[in-house]
Amino acid sequence: MSTDVELRCACGTVQGVVIESSARTCNRAVCYCDDCQTFAHFLGRDDVMNERGGTDILQVAPSRVRFSAGQQELRCMRLSPKGVLRWYTTCCKTPAGNMLHSPRSPFVGFAMRFVAPQGSALDAAVGTPRGSLHGRYAIGGCPEGVPARVGLGLLVRSVGWVLGNAVAGRHRGSPFWTASGEPISAPEVLTLEQRNELRAAVAGASTSTER
């Protein structure tokens, strides 16, 4: 059974919906990678992560996303010239999705801070996280039960889900791209110095927690 899941930034300016959401059509996992942590520091939003630096991410097909308000507030950045596109809102710096730098990206991943239903309501709609990954980057060391990289079960599920979206053309109609194949907002690419400064903040958070 599927349902529509509401999207909303922290201040409510940007609103939307993911249509036909279910545990089958969505993919959910907790990512502890240093890139996700760096992005959170870029936004000044440590609250999007759990206490160990993990971000609960809901991946959906771009064709299922509809914005109803505030789409003009969306901006994107890249941590490096070849990095993924990381979308956020200018109104309240809420992370609003990450995806491949291509109009054919078969997924967009939303941090839970951009998803309106929380807790048991979200679990009922799209299922609980399928697993966690990149635990080696977690604050205070790799959490118990979290793979240092990615577990086989989550990897197989994610690859199959992404390939299914790609074959079915579920990138079509993505609200993040123009009809001519350009991002709706030109991405800001961090310099090496900017990225290193943010990485240092991530490392500092880990060190202070370990103490």
ABEGO torsion letter per residue (X at the ends): XBBBBBBBBAAGABBBBBBGBBAAABBBBBBABAAAAAAAAAAGBAAABBAAGBBBBBBBBAAABBBABGAAABBBBBABAABBBBBBBAAAGBBAEBBBBBAABABBBBBAAABABBEAAAAAAAEBBAEBBGAAABBGEBBBGBBABBBAAAAAAAAAAAAAAAAAGAABGBAABBAAGBBABBBBBBBAAAAAAAAAAAAAAAAAAAX
